[in-house]
């Protein structure tokens, strides 16, 4: 069984605690990274939660990440671990491993109310075409080439 990591799951070593067999780069088609998930766990407050990484369905986009393989009997335990850690139950989505093989993986995609905006909400207004997330009233975090910039939101 496989788990697809696209944020902190890629780098914080969580897999070593759960008998990971191997890992390799992979691609999830039809989704893109976005900072639309509200969190008070590591930053932000109850009144002003911080934006954290999520995935958003986006046609003609893909998300590059890391695929982790685990023994099949770990599925139930890993589903619990991911649900607790990421705040939502993982979905079964098809990913493509770097060797071209397609596999079904557990992927966390938060779909609840976020309170943050994404580039989908502002089509064509931002030159880099990447994600934006409302972080303060009338402000956005704009990610261009991996660099976060605070910008004033356009008033409609």
N, C-alpha and C positions, 0 to 999 in steps of 0.2 A: 504494500500500500504506500501511497505517496502523499506528501504535504508540500504545498507550494508556498514559499516565503518571498515576500516582496518588500519588506521593511526590516524591522529589527530581527525578525526570524532569520534573516540572511546572515547576521553577523554576531549575535550575542551568545552563541554556543548552546542554546536550549536543547538542541538535538542530542547532545552527548549524554544527557540524563535519561534519554528514552530509547536507547539501543538502536540508533540510526545505523543502517547498513552502509549507505553511501549517499553522496549528494553530487549534484551537477547543475550547471546553468540550464534554465528552461524559459519558455515563453508562454504567456497566457494571452491568446488572441481575443479581441473584442472588449478589452478592459484597459484602463489607464490609471496610474496613481493619481490620487487627489487628497488634499488635506481637508476632508469634510466630516471627519468623525470627531465629535466633541469628547474631551477627556479631562478629568480632574485627578486622575491617578498619579501622574508624574509631573504635571504642570497645569496651570490654570486653577480656577476656583469654582465653587458651586455657582456663583453669580456670573463668572466669566470663564467658562471652560476653554481649554486650549485646543486648537485644531491638531488632530493627529492623522497619520497616514491611513488611507482607505483605498479601495478600488471602486471605480465607477465604470459602468458599461458605456463603451464608446466605440461606435462603428469605425472600422478602418484604423484602430489603434491596437497596440499590444503592450504588455507589461513584461519586462525581463526580470527574472528573479532566480531563486535557487529551489530546486526540487530535492526533497529529502525522502529517501526510501526507508521504510520500516517493515518489520515482520507483520504479516497480515493480522495476527492475533492482537496487535497493539491498537487497532482502529478505535475501539470503544474508549480506551484510556486516553488516546491522543485527541479524540473528539472532545472529551471533558477538559483536557489541559488547554486546548486551543480556545474553547468557549470561555473558560475562566480568564485566561490571559488576554484575549482579544475583545471580550465583551459581546460576542455573538457566536452562534453556532456556525461551523464551517459548511460550505456548500461542496458538492461533488462537481468539479469542473474539469474539462479536458485541457491538459497542458501538453506542450511539445518539448521534449528533452532535446538537448544539443545534438544528440545522435540521430534526430529525426523521428524517434519513436513517440507516439502519442499515448499518454496514460491518463487515467482519471486520478485527480488529487483532491485532497481536502484543501479548500481555499477560504479564508475568512474575508467576507464582504459584508460590512455593516450596512443595512438597508433601512434602519429606523430613522426617526427624525433627527437631523443633525444640527440645524441652525446655522450651517455654513453654506456658502455659495460655491459653485464650481465654474469652470470655464464654459460649461454648457449653458449656464445662466447669462453669460456675457459673450455670445458668439461674435468673433471677429473684432473685438475691442482691444485685444491684447496681442502685441506683435509676435511674441514667442509661441503663442498657441498652447501653452501648457496650463496647468491648473491655477486657480485662484481660490482663496478661502477667506471668508469674512472673519476677521479676528477682533475687530473693534467696530463700533458704529461708523459707517461711512469709510472704512478702510479695508483694504484687501492685502493678503499676502500673495505676491505674484512670483512664481518660480520660473526662471528663465535659465536654461543651461545649468540647472542644479543650484543656482544662486537665488536665495529668497530676498525679495524686496518688498517693503511696505509702500503701498500706493493708495491714493485717495480714490474711492469708488466713484464712478460716474453716476450722477444723479439722473434718474429717469424722469 
